[in-house]
Amino acid sequence: MLEEILAGGAAALGISLPENALPLYRAYYTALTEANRQFNLTAIEGEDEAAYLHFLDSLAVLRWAELTGKTVIDVGAGGGIPGLALKIAEPAMELTLLDATEKKTAFLASLSERLGLPCVCLTGRAEELGRESPWRETYDVAVARAVAETRILAEICLPFVKVGGRLLALKSAETDEELKAAESTVRALGGIIAAIHDYTLPGTDIPRRLVVLQKTAPTPEKYPRRWAAIQKRPL
Ligand code: SAM
């Protein structure tokens, strides 16, 4: 059952959830299931799968990142993972949920209001908004899951992050090659690969990886490039 999996999983991760968190995750799961009947929001089905692969996967970030009071942008949020799942656990963060698809951001805006968790929901392409004020170099933290390989992810996400801030990328454990290939890209964008945290999703044998990119210098003005160039010639 969703509540048991989340309570046990959070304890295993060393995270204490607010009192109202479990009912909020239940309401989130119900909303995802309803929305999935109308459009394709997530491939994950059933409450156990959602508890492990959406909610606990998101919560694992808190083992390594303190987000209270931070400005956070979830780039390519889709159904709100990891951003909205993190906001339930850390309501004091200021969250922006960004996605290119209007249907998804409309769902997120209405859901965050229903859950009583105010968020800014932005529709647009990360590589376009990341060039503009008030979004460029504005956030303490960017988070992203299942959006792109690390070179591309770094180009579309790091421009949002302030110098001294971080990009937290939720990745599969099989990303050694991808991360090696991204080292010089990340440097060109004003960052470094600061940490790679490997772990097993509590209650499963699924290996997961949290990649932490630290922003050490402003991103040069020429980045991010247009989507066609980013895709055709990753940095
Ligand atoms: N992060 C969610 C998750 O893990 O469940 C959604 C992952 S989904 C596979 C990728 C999402 O990223 C889609 O909703 C897509 O619209 C969005 N996306 C992809 N490229 C984007 C871009 N350049 N700018 C904004 N959103 C983007």
Residues whose N, C-alpha, C, O or C-beta is under 5 A from the ligand:
A	BS01	SAM	G76 A77 G78 G79 I81 P82 L98 D99 A100 T101 G124 R125 A126 E127 R145 A146 V147
